[in-house]
Amino acid sequence: MDEIKKPEGEGSACDSRSHKPQGNGLASDSRSQKKVDEVWKENIEKEKLANKGEGNFIPPDPDFKFFVTTLALQASIALGHMVNPETKKTQKDPAQAKFIIDTLGMLQGKTKGNLTPEETKLLENLLYELRVAYLAPGTGEDTPRANGTQR
């Protein structure tokens, strides 16, 4: 029986004589990945434009400064320095404040040497201010709980 040969470029990515893969297969993968990324970016831009016209909330582009500032804002709410936007009341939650402050401290350690000078200074200042506020009388761990017990 005669062997049927496929024209070059059709069928699999194997050499028809050795049946070994040709190339590393990465070129087509990176092209398809790039196309997917471009399509995704185009869809996001279309969505942003559509939402602008409808008056919907459009979140800002994520960046480190916005992220740590948001965490600091949550810590300030937990320290009772700001009104909680959900309850419309000022409430103290020292355990939550400590957790967020410790989380910011962990981020500081994990990102050391990888931040811009501006990001480093922002994080240092936020941590200093939050730690001082946490240690202020009537704020930290020795604050009476709502049920009257000490921590």
C-alpha positions as CSV (number, residue, x, y, z in Angstrom):
1,M,0.0,0.0,0.0
2,D,1.3,3.5,-0.9
3,E,2.0,5.9,1.9
4,I,-0.1,9.1,1.7
5,K,2.0,12.2,2.3
6,K,0.5,15.4,3.6
7,P,1.6,18.7,2.1
8,E,4.1,20.5,4.2
9,G,2.5,22.8,6.9
10,E,-0.6,20.6,7.2
11,G,-1.4,18.2,9.9
12,S,0.7,17.9,13.0
13,A,3.8,19.8,14.0
14,C,5.9,16.6,13.5
15,D,8.5,15.8,10.9
16,S,6.7,13.2,8.8
17,R,9.8,11.0,8.5
18,S,11.0,11.0,12.1
19,H,7.7,11.7,13.9
20,K,9.6,14.1,16.2
21,P,8.1,17.5,17.1
22,Q,9.4,20.4,15.1
23,G,10.5,23.4,17.1
24,N,9.5,23.9,20.7
25,G,5.8,24.7,20.2
26,L,6.3,28.0,22.0
27,A,5.8,30.3,19.0
28,S,2.2,29.3,18.4
29,D,1.5,29.4,22.2
30,S,2.9,32.9,22.7
31,R,1.0,34.1,19.6
32,S,-2.2,32.7,20.9
33,Q,-1.5,34.0,24.4
34,K,-0.7,37.5,23.0
35,K,-3.9,37.4,21.0
36,V,-5.9,36.4,24.1
37,D,-4.3,39.2,26.1
38,E,-5.0,41.8,23.4
39,V,-8.6,40.7,23.1
40,W,-9.0,40.8,26.9
41,K,-7.5,44.4,27.0
42,E,-9.9,45.5,24.2
43,N,-12.9,44.1,26.1
44,I,-11.9,45.8,29.3
45,E,-11.6,49.1,27.5
46,K,-15.0,48.7,25.9
47,E,-16.5,47.8,29.3
48,K,-14.9,50.9,30.9
49,L,-16.3,53.1,28.2
50,A,-19.8,51.6,28.4
51,N,-19.8,52.0,32.2
52,K,-18.7,55.7,32.0
53,G,-21.8,56.5,30.0
54,E,-24.1,54.7,32.5
55,G,-22.6,56.5,35.5
56,N,-21.4,53.2,37.0
57,F,-18.5,53.1,39.5
58,I,-15.3,52.4,37.7
59,P,-12.5,51.3,40.0
60,P,-9.1,52.9,39.7
61,D,-6.2,51.1,38.1
62,P,-4.6,48.9,40.8
63,D,-1.3,50.2,42.2
64,F,0.6,49.7,45.4
65,K,0.0,53.2,46.8
66,F,-3.8,52.8,46.4
67,F,-3.7,49.4,48.0
68,V,-1.8,50.3,51.2
69,T,-3.8,53.6,51.5
70,T,-7.0,51.5,51.4
71,L,-5.6,49.2,54.1
72,A,-4.6,52.2,56.2
73,L,-8.1,53.6,55.8
74,Q,-9.6,50.4,57.1
75,A,-7.3,50.5,60.1
76,S,-8.3,54.1,60.8
77,I,-12.0,53.0,60.8
78,A,-11.1,50.1,63.1
79,L,-9.3,52.5,65.5
80,G,-12.4,54.6,65.7
81,H,-10.9,57.6,63.9
82,M,-13.4,57.5,61.1
83,V,-17.0,56.7,60.6
84,N,-17.6,53.2,59.3
85,P,-19.3,53.8,55.9
86,E,-21.5,50.7,56.3
87,T,-22.9,51.4,59.8
88,K,-22.6,55.2,59.7
89,K,-21.1,55.0,63.2
90,T,-17.7,55.4,64.8
91,Q,-16.7,52.0,66.2
92,K,-13.5,50.7,67.7
93,D,-12.2,47.3,66.9
94,P,-8.7,47.1,68.2
95,A,-8.2,43.4,67.1
96,Q,-9.1,44.3,63.5
97,A,-6.9,47.4,63.6
98,K,-3.9,45.4,64.9
99,F,-4.4,42.8,62.2
100,I,-4.4,45.4,59.5
101,I,-1.4,47.2,60.9
102,D,0.5,43.9,61.2
103,T,-0.5,43.1,57.6
104,L,1.0,46.4,56.4
105,G,4.1,45.6,58.4
106,M,4.3,42.2,56.7
107,L,4.0,43.9,53.3
108,Q,6.8,46.3,54.3
109,G,9.1,43.3,55.1
110,K,8.1,41.3,52.0
111,T,8.5,44.2,49.6
112,K,11.7,45.6,51.0
113,G,14.0,46.7,48.2
114,N,11.3,46.3,45.5
115,L,9.4,49.6,46.1
116,T,10.0,53.0,44.7
117,P,11.3,55.6,47.1
118,E,7.8,57.2,47.1
119,E,6.1,53.9,47.9
120,T,8.6,53.1,50.7
121,K,8.1,56.5,52.3
122,L,4.3,56.2,52.1
123,L,4.3,52.8,53.7
124,E,6.8,53.9,56.5
125,N,4.6,57.0,57.3
126,L,1.3,55.1,57.3
127,L,2.8,52.4,59.6
128,Y,4.2,55.0,61.9
129,E,1.0,56.9,62.2
130,L,-1.2,53.8,62.6
131,R,1.1,52.3,65.3
132,V,1.2,55.5,67.3
133,A,-2.6,55.7,67.0
134,Y,-3.0,52.1,68.1
135,L,-0.7,52.6,71.1
136,A,-2.6,55.8,72.2
137,P,-4.5,55.4,75.5
138,G,-7.9,53.9,75.0
139,T,-7.2,52.4,71.6
140,G,-5.0,49.2,71.9
141,E,-5.2,45.8,73.5
142,D,-6.0,47.1,77.0
143,T,-9.2,48.8,75.9
144,P,-12.3,47.4,77.5
145,R,-14.5,45.4,75.2
146,A,-18.2,46.2,74.6
147,N,-19.2,43.6,77.3
148,G,-17.0,45.4,79.9
149,T,-14.1,42.8,80.0
150,Q,-10.4,43.6,79.4
151,R,-8.4,42.1,76.6
